Amino acid sequence: MLDTRFPRPMGDIGNPATFDFPVLYAVVAGASPQRVVRAADASLLPPFIDAARLLVSQGATAIATSCGFLVLWQRQIQQALDVPVWTSSLLCLPALSSAGVMPNHAGVVTVDAASLTPAHLTAAGASIDTPVAGLSPGCAFQRSLLDNLPTLDTRDAEQQTVAAAQRLLAAHPQLTDIVLECTNMPPYAEAVRRATGRRVHDITTLIAQRLC
């Protein structure tokens, strides 16, 4: 887990009630959203590996993270552990793309499009041409997450997530699947499905599928 203080409603990866199986958590001190998302601070990799090892020692049989941008370190964290590691919902992309008959079968909605680079997509095994749309820069939802604010307007969060998905489809109407990169977006996945008519994937659906 990143070191955060914003609220985590039902559906968020940081809310244990999101899952129908036991979940253990470990917070990486100092791992702020700014350091992970915008700075891609590699000095945080060893503490994340240490936290993952701690969870395994406590009985965890798989590891996930609370920020999809940590996909940059998917390989390193996985190599350090003997249990499956899923750093990001972006890991869904290769299977979704290969399942389609059209290019750009799946697209991504992210917390910050300016920070989601080809390196993140490559680390996930996805094409660097994968369509991406982000939250409106500076919107309340983005500020709550990236500035680590103590408040969260869930109505605004839903509206902003849906609006980003609609922008994605307006630019790429051929898409059949949408991947929500941000681990704080799953509470709004159903609203995205209703608004777009597309299949929607996120970190919670990836965990559920991989654990089956």
C-alpha positions in Angstrom: 0.0 0.0 0.0 1.0 3.5 -0.7 1.3 5.8 2.3 -2.1 7.7 1.9 -4.8 9.3 3.9 -7.6 9.8 1.4 -10.8 7.8 2.1 -11.2 4.3 0.6 -14.8 3.5 -0.1 -16.2 0.0 -0.7 -14.6 -1.3 -4.0 -11.3 0.4 -3.4 -8.4 -2.0 -3.1 -7.5 -0.4 0.3 -10.9 -1.4 1.8 -10.8 -5.0 3.0 -14.6 -5.2 2.7 -14.0 -5.0 -1.1 -13.0 -8.7 -1.1 -14.7 -11.9 -0.1 -11.5 -13.4 1.1 -9.0 -12.4 3.9 -6.6 -9.6 2.9 -3.4 -8.5 4.7 -2.0 -4.9 4.3 1.4 -3.3 4.7 2.0 0.4 4.1 5.3 1.5 2.6 6.2 4.6 4.7 6.8 7.6 2.6 5.5 6.1 -0.6 3.3 9.1 -1.5 1.2 9.2 -4.7 3.4 12.0 -6.0 6.6 9.9 -5.6 5.1 6.9 -7.2 2.9 8.3 -10.0 4.7 11.5 -11.1 8.3 10.9 -9.9 8.5 7.2 -10.5 11.0 7.2 -7.5 13.0 4.0 -7.9 14.4 4.4 -4.3 11.0 3.1 -3.2 11.5 -0.3 -4.9 13.4 -1.9 -2.0 10.8 -0.8 0.6 8.0 -2.3 -1.5 9.9 -5.6 -1.8 10.4 -5.6 2.0 6.7 -4.9 2.5 5.8 -7.7 0.2 8.1 -10.2 1.9 6.6 -9.2 5.2 3.1 -10.0 4.0 4.3 -13.4 2.6 5.8 -14.1 6.0 2.4 -13.4 7.5 0.7 -15.9 5.2 -0.1 -14.0 2.0 -0.3 -16.3 -1.0 -0.3 -13.5 -3.6 0.7 -9.8 -3.6 -1.1 -6.9 -5.2 -0.3 -3.2 -4.9 -2.5 -0.1 -4.4 -1.2 1.8 -7.4 -1.1 0.7 -11.0 2.0 2.8 -11.7 4.0 0.3 -9.8 3.8 -1.9 -12.9 7.2 -0.4 -13.7 8.6 -2.7 -11.0 6.5 -5.7 -11.8 9.4 -7.8 -12.9 11.7 -6.9 -10.0 9.1 -7.5 -7.3 8.0 -10.8 -8.9 11.6 -12.0 -9.1 12.1 -11.2 -5.4 9.1 -13.4 -4.3 7.9 -17.0 -4.6 4.2 -16.0 -4.8 2.3 -14.4 -7.7 2.6 -10.6 -7.9 0.1 -8.3 -9.6 1.2 -4.7 -9.4 -1.4 -3.3 -11.8 -4.6 -3.9 -13.7 -2.5 -3.0 -16.8 -1.4 -6.6 -16.7 -4.8 -7.4 -18.1 -4.0 -5.7 -21.4 -2.0 -8.4 -23.3 -4.8 -11.0 -22.9 -7.5 -8.5 -23.8 -5.7 -7.4 -26.9 -4.9 -10.9 -28.1 -8.5 -11.9 -27.6 -9.8 -9.2 -30.0 -9.9 -9.3 -33.8 -9.2 -5.6 -34.1 -6.1 -3.6 -33.1 -6.5 -1.5 -29.9 -9.1 -3.9 -28.5 -8.7 -2.4 -25.0 -8.0 1.0 -23.7 -7.0 2.5 -20.4 -8.5 5.1 -18.0 -5.8 6.4 -15.7 -5.5 8.9 -12.9 -2.9 10.9 -14.8 -2.4 10.4 -18.5 0.7 12.7 -18.6 2.5 10.3 -16.2 1.5 7.0 -17.9 4.4 6.4 -20.2 5.2 3.8 -22.8 7.5 2.3 -20.2 4.5 1.5 -18.0 2.7 -0.2 -20.9 5.9 -2.1 -21.9 6.3 -3.3 -18.3 2.8 -4.6 -18.4 3.5 -6.5 -21.7 1.1 -4.2 -23.6 1.5 -2.3 -26.8 2.8 1.3 -26.5 0.0 2.2 -28.8 -2.7 1.3 -26.3 -5.3 4.1 -26.1 -5.2 6.0 -22.9 -7.4 8.7 -21.3 -6.8 10.4 -18.0 -8.9 12.3 -15.4 -9.3 15.9 -16.2 -6.1 17.6 -14.9 -6.7 19.2 -11.6 -10.2 17.9 -11.1 -11.2 17.2 -7.5 -10.8 13.4 -7.8 -7.3 13.7 -9.2 -6.3 16.2 -6.5 -7.7 14.0 -3.7 -5.5 11.1 -4.9 -2.3 12.7 -6.1 -2.2 15.4 -3.5 -3.2 12.8 -0.8 -6.0 14.9 0.6 -8.1 13.8 3.6 -11.4 14.1 1.7 -13.0 12.4 -1.3 -16.1 13.5 -3.1 -17.3 10.1 -4.4 -20.0 11.7 -6.6 -17.3 13.8 -8.4 -15.0 10.7 -8.5 -17.7 8.7 -10.3 -18.5 11.5 -12.7 -14.8 12.2 -13.5 -14.1 8.5 -14.1 -17.1 8.1 -16.4 -16.1 11.3 -18.2 -12.6 10.0 -18.8 -14.0 6.7 -20.2 -16.3 8.6 -22.5 -13.4 10.7 -23.8 -11.5 7.5 -24.4 -14.3 6.0 -26.5 -15.0 9.3 -28.3 -11.4 9.1 -29.6 -11.4 5.3 -30.1 -14.9 4.1 -30.7 -13.7 0.6 -31.7 -12.7 -0.3 -28.2 -14.6 -3.2 -26.6 -12.9 -3.2 -23.2 -11.8 -0.6 -20.7 -9.1 -1.1 -18.1 -9.2 1.2 -15.1 -5.6 1.7 -14.2 -6.2 3.5 -10.9 -6.9 1.2 -8.0 -9.2 3.8 -6.5 -11.5 3.6 -9.5 -13.2 0.2 -9.0 -16.0 1.7 -6.9 -17.1 3.5 -10.1 -16.6 0.6 -12.5 -20.3 -0.2 -12.7 -21.1 3.4 -13.6 -18.5 3.2 -16.4 -20.2 0.0 -17.7 -23.6 1.6 -17.7 -22.4 4.8 -19.4 -20.3 3.1 -22.1 -21.7 -0.4 -22.7 -18.2 -1.8 -22.6 -16.6 -4.5 -20.5 -14.7 -2.9 -17.6 -11.6 -4.4 -15.9 -9.7 -3.2 -12.8 -7.3 -4.4 -10.1 -10.1 -6.1 -8.1 -11.3 -8.1 -11.1 -7.7 -9.1 -12.0 -7.1 -10.4 -8.5 -10.4 -12.3 -8.5 -9.6 -13.9 -11.9 -6.0 -14.8 -11.0 -7.0 -16.3 -7.6 -9.6 -18.6 -9.2 
